[in-house]
Amino acid sequence: MKYTFLAFISISSLFSQIDYGFGFSKGGLAGFQFLKIETGAVSQAFSGAYSASSKDSKSFSNNISRISKVSDISFSVSSQDWIAGSKINTASFAVRKKDLVFGVNASSFTIEEFEETTVSFPAGTGRMVKAGNYLFGLGLARNFTDKLSLGMQLKYVEENIDNYSYSNVLFDFGSNYETGFRDLNIAFVFQHIGPDVTPIDTKFRSPLMFRIGMSDYVYRIESIKSMMIIELVHPTDSEDYLILAQDLALLEKINFRMGSKIKKSIFGHSFGFGIKDVNISGNNTISIDYSILMSNYVFKDFHSLSISLNR
């Protein structure tokens, strides 16, 4: 198994060097940009550095292999506001069947109606335009050993602008390796792998992303734990960036989180807190998480709320 993992690292390193459009600027080459937005309060609180520490059905958006941590059933919903009055809503469900964990994932990115403008009517024609994006995914994950888990997600994505619509089928592949050294986890993730699409005579590639995440507890006593998270993200349509995040857990129930992307961005630091695994009946627990993403420029700050039910 050691050699299997080393081979996976080698393949991951090779894919991380792949870029679309050699010799050209990478900005603006890919469609379905909504897929690059961190969804869910925990992921947003960590500025997206969630591939090596997620543990339930929320793992769909960061590292599909981590749904293998579901012990029986997990259900999560989240809602967050975004730029210009837009909203992102997600729902995910995962269930364990012996050695396998199966799951479904759905999300929508909706934009407030806006008035159409043309060259002849730059102030607006009076006609209102609708736009939005949608995703539906099916996932599967398994623990192959007590250290290594692998997962895959097949997802249908669709983008609508007024009377125009285009769609695609994409894949995610994820892995998680518990090294056995301290509490160090290492995650390797490929996201949004798929063919090009050509809406309205313009070719767009999928927003392929490669992630390497690491998490470890740097301080741990009976009632207090502090986890440090580092994640390197390699998008093929923009510049690489590094994310640093921290999670402070008190009494195994209360979490305070923060994260920051080490890059020039319209967004600043993110913060969040959560109440985890509160028993509501029998073996059923509920977790509630909130986050805020600070804006560096003209946009307001962005808020996210997530609720998870686990058994």
N, C-alpha and C positions, 0 to 999 in steps of 0.2 A: 504493500500500500504506500510505503514511503516513495517508491519509484513512480507510482501513479501520480502522486501529488506533485513530484518534481517535474514530471512530464506536463502536467496541467499548467504549472508556473511558466514553463518554457513556451508553450502554445499561447498563453495569456500575454507574455512579453512580446511575442511576434505580432499578435493582433493589435496590441497597443500602439504599434508603429504605423498601422494602416491609416491613411488619410485619403479622402476623396479629392479629386481635382488637383493632382500634383502640379506645383508651380503657380497655383492661383491662391488668392485669399480665401480662407475657409468660411468667412462670415456670409450668412444668408444662403448657403447652398442647400440646406435641408428643409423639408416641410415638417408638419406636425410638431411645431415648436412647443405646444402645450405639454408634450411628454417630458420636457426637461424641467418642468416646475415641480418643486418638492411638494408632495401632497401629504396631508395628515399633520397633526399638531406636533408629534414627536420628531418626525423627520424635519419639519420646518424649524423647530427649536434648535436642532443640531445643524442647521444650514444645509441639510441634505446628507450629512455624514451618518448614515443609518444602516449601511450594508453589513457591518460586522457586529451589530448589537441588537437588531430587531428580533422578536421572539414569537409573534403571533400572526394573525392574518393581515396585519398592516405591512408585513414584509413584501407583499406583492410589488410595491412601487420602488423598492430599493434592492432587494436581494431575494429572489424567489426561493432559493435553497433554505432560507431561514424559516419558512412555514413548517419545516420538518421539526421545529421545536414545539409545535402544537401537540398537546398530550391527548386531547379528545376532540373538542369543538371550539372554534374561535370565530367571532363575528365582530366586525368593526365598521363604523361609519364616521365620516368626517365632513366638515364644511369649512371653507375658508374664502375670504374675499381677496380680490386681486386687482390688477391695474384697471382704471377707468370703469369702475363699477362691475367688473366681471366677477364670476363666482366659480369655484371648483368644489364639486361634491363627489365623494367616493363612498363605495361600500364594498366590503370583501368578506368572504366566508371560507373557512378551511375546516376539514374534518379528517381525522386519522382513521385509516382502515388497515389494521395490522402494521406492516412496516412502511406503508405509504401514506402520505398526506396529500389529499386532493383539495382543490379550491377554485373559487370563481371570484372575479374582480370586475367592478364596473366603475366608471367615472365619467363625469361630464364637466366641460368647461363652457360656460354660457356667458354671453356678452349682452349688455343692455342694447336694445334697439337704437340705431343711430340714423340720422337723416342722410339720404343719398346726396352727393354733390357731383357735378359734372363741369366740364369746361364752360358750357353755356350758363350753368347755374352754380357758381362756386359757393354761394351762400346757402345752397340747398334747394332741392326740387320739391320738397314737401313729402316725398315718398320715404317711408321708413324701411330700413334694411335689418334683417336678422342674421346672426352668425353664431357658430358654436362648434365644439369638438366633442367627440364621444369615444369611449373605449370599453370593450368587453373582453375579458381574458379568462383563460382556463389554465390552471397551474398544477404541477405535480412535483413533489420533493420526497427525498428519502435519505435517511442516515445510513450510509454504507458501512461505516465503522463507528466506534464511539467518539471519533475525532472528525471524520469527514462526512459532510452532507452535500448533495447536489440537487439542483432543481431546474425546471424548465417551465416557461410560460408561453403559450400561444395566444396572441391577442389581435383582435380586429379593431382598427382605428378609422375614424371618419371625420372629415372636416367639411363644414357647410358654410358658405358665404352667399347670402341672397339665394338666387336660383341655381347656384353652382355647388356641386358636391363631388368629393373624391375620397377614396378609401384605400386601405392597404391591410395586409396581414403581416404581422411582425413577430419576432421571437425574442425571448429573454433567456439567457443561461446564467446560472449563478452557482457559486460554491462557497462553503465555509469550512475552515480548518481550525480546530482547537489544538493548539500546538503542544499543550502539556507543560509549557514553560509559564509559570505564574498562571494568570488567567487570560493569556494572550490569544485572541482570535484573529484570523486573517481571512478576508473575503475577496474573491475575484468574481466580477460580474460583467457580462456583456449584455447590453440593452438595445432594443429597437433595431434588431437585425432584420432586414427585409429588402425587397426589390425597389427600384425607382418607380415613381408615378409621374404621369404627365397630364395634369389638369390644364385646360385652356392653352394647349400648345407650349407649355413650359415644364421642363423636366425638373423634378425635385427628388433628392435622395432621402432616405430615412435618417433621422438624427441619431446615428449610431454613437453609443457611449461605452467606454470601458472604465470600470472602477476597481481600485484596490483600496480596501479598508482594513484598518487595524484597531482593535480595542483592547484595553487592559485596565484592571483596577490598580491605581497607583497608591491608594490608601484604603485600608480595610480593617475595621474593628467590628465588634459585635453589632452595633447599631448604626454605624456610619460607613458608607462606601463611596469612594470617588473614582469614577471611570474616565479615562482619557481616550479620545477617539481621534484618529488621523485618517483622512481619506483623500486619495489622489484621483481626480476625474479627468479623463481624456475624451472630450467630444471631438468628433471628426469634422464638425462645422464651425468650431471656435477654439479659442486658446485653452490649454490645460490649466487647471487650477487646483489648489490644495485647500482642504477644509480642516479646521481644528475645532474640536467640540469637547465639552465636559458634561458629565452627569453626576450629580451629588444625590445619593439616596439615603434617606433617614428612616430607620426602623422598618426597612423593607417595604414601606408603604407610600412614602412621599418623595418625589423626585424634583430637583431643580436642575434646569438644563440651560446651556448656552452654546452658541456656535458662531463661526465666522469664516467666510471665504477669503482666502489670501489672494485677491485679485482686484483689479479696478472694476467697480460695479456700481449700479444705481442703488444697490441694497447694502445695508450695513450689518450690524450684528443681529443675532436673533436670540430670543430668550423664551423660556417656557417652564411650566411646572405641571405636575400630575399627581393624582391619587391612584394608587395601583392595587389591584387584586383585593378589593373590598368584598367580603362574602355577603351575598344577598339571599342565598338559599342552598342548602346542601353543599355540593361542590362547585356551584356557580358563583363566579366573581365578576365584578365590574371595575373598569379602569376609566378614568376621565382625565384628559390631557388638554392643555391650552398652550398656545404659543403666540408670540408677536415677532414679526420681522420688521426691523427698522428700515426706513427709506433714507437714503443720503441726499435725494434731490427733491423734485417737485411733488412726488407721489406721497400719499398718506401712508402711515404704517399699516401693515397687513396682519390680520388676526386669523387664527385657526382653532377649531374645537374638534376633538375626537372622543368617541365613546367606544369602548370595547367590552364585549361579553365573552368570557372564557370558562371552559369546564375541563 
